[in-house]
Structures are given as structure tokens and as C-alpha cells.
């Protein structure tokens, strides 16, 4: 629902002040914010303007899965399972395992 149901996304955005990834939803709610945490500023309006400059064309097939691997490793690092250096090496190893043709150095 958080990524497909536009009504739910709009309600969620207004309730949590989280920025949504759906342009139609953002356009429908962007003028309704005055964040108490930001002294009345409309962060949605700011992020809406900045989102116009995001170019997703550089994302390739492997990027999503590598992002998943990285997110999992960050959680494992935060749980204390790895040191920083071990996390970097584990990231390289997992990416190499998933995509043997990629260079990880």
C-alpha cells in the first residue's frame, strides 16, 4: 500500500511527514505542510523542487540488488556483527559472489 495506493500514500505523508516517491502524490500534498519540527518550514516543497533534478537513468540492473546487499550489511554492522573494515570486505565479497564479472576494488 505504501508504494501503490495513492490515497494511502497521501494520508501517510500527511501523518508522518515522510517524503513519498510518487510524483502525483507529492504534488497533491506538498502545499499542506508546515512542520512543527522545522519551525513551520515546508520541507515537502523544498524536496519536491529538488526531486526535479534527480536523474534515475544512471541506475542499472545490478544497482538495486547491490543496494539490498548494502542495506543488509549496514544493519549487520549496526548490530555489531562486523567492524567497519570487515563490513567493507564483506560487501565486496557478497557483491563479487552475486556478480562475479564486476570489479569490487
DRENZA-667468 format. One line per field, with one value per residue (C-alpha): residue number from 1; x, y, z. Coordinates in Angstrom, 2 decimals, m for minus. Layout:
<gudrens>
nr	NUM|...
xx	X|...
yy	Y|...
zz	Z|...
</gudrens>
This chain:
<gudrens>
nr	1|2|3|4|5|6|7|8|9|10|11|12|13|14|15|16|17|18|19|20|21|22|23|24|25|26|27|28|29|30|31|32|33|34|35|36|37|38|39|40|41|42|43|44|45|46|47|48|49|50|51|52|53|54|55|56|57|58|59|60|61|62|63|64|65|66|67|68|69|70|71|72|73|74|75|76|77|78|79|80|81|82|83|84|85|86|87|88|89|90|91|92|93|94|95|96|97|98|99|100|101|102|103|104|105
xx	0.00|2.87|4.03|0.84|m2.21|m2.09|m4.73|m2.90|0.40|m1.08|m2.55|0.73|2.70|0.42|0.51|4.26|5.75|7.78|8.52|6.81|8.35|5.20|5.19|1.39|1.03|3.75|2.12|m1.23|0.13|3.20|1.39|m0.13|2.99|4.26|6.47|6.46|9.87|11.21|9.72|6.90|9.01|7.55|10.17|7.93|8.02|11.82|12.23|9.67|11.76|14.99|13.41|13.00|16.80|17.06|18.16|17.46|18.78|22.19|20.70|21.46|20.22|22.77|22.34|19.13|20.46|23.74|21.69|19.84|23.15|24.48|21.34|21.55|25.22|24.61|22.09|24.55|27.25|24.90|24.11|27.83|28.44|31.26|33.81|33.82|36.71|35.08|31.84|33.65|35.33|32.07|30.32|32.97|32.69|28.89|28.81|31.51|29.51|26.32|28.04|31.33|32.02|32.04|35.21|34.87|38.19
yy	0.00|2.34|2.29|1.61|3.13|6.87|7.72|5.75|7.36|10.86|10.07|8.53|11.56|13.96|11.84|11.18|13.98|11.32|12.24|9.92|8.66|9.16|12.49|12.69|12.17|14.68|17.28|16.72|17.23|19.46|22.69|21.26|21.18|23.45|21.14|21.81|20.15|22.59|25.75|25.85|25.28|23.34|20.66|18.96|21.95|22.01|18.30|18.46|21.12|19.14|15.90|17.52|17.23|13.52|11.53|7.84|6.95|6.03|3.17|m0.20|m3.71|m4.61|m1.39|m2.42|m5.76|m4.21|m1.68|m4.55|m6.22|m2.93|m2.27|m5.75|m5.26|m1.85|m3.49|m6.25|m3.63|m1.67|m4.89|m5.24|m8.23|m6.56|m3.80|m1.08|m2.68|m6.12|m4.63|m3.19|m6.52|m8.42|m6.05|m6.71|m10.46|m10.53|m8.34|m10.50|m13.60|m12.18|m10.61|m12.42|m10.25|m6.99|m5.47|m4.67|m2.93
zz	0.00|0.76|m2.86|m4.85|m3.14|m3.79|m1.20|1.44|0.43|0.73|4.15|5.26|4.07|5.90|9.06|9.20|7.07|5.22|1.61|m0.86|m4.09|m6.15|m8.01|m8.25|m4.50|m3.70|m5.92|m4.19|m0.65|m1.00|m0.12|3.06|5.24|7.98|10.00|13.71|13.99|11.39|12.92|10.38|7.28|4.38|3.78|1.25|m1.03|m0.82|m1.53|m4.34|m6.07|m5.55|m6.81|m10.23|m10.64|m9.79|m12.82|m12.41|m15.85|m14.41|m12.39|m13.96|m13.27|m10.62|m8.63|m6.90|m5.69|m4.59|m2.62|m0.95|m0.07|1.33|3.39|4.91|5.74|7.32|9.63|10.47|11.14|13.41|15.30|15.99|13.76|11.83|12.25|9.60|7.72|7.93|6.59|3.56|2.86|3.34|0.93|m1.70|m1.14|m1.38|m4.47|m6.10|m5.21|m6.73|m9.74|m10.48|m13.54|m11.56|m10.13|m6.43|m5.74
</gudrens>
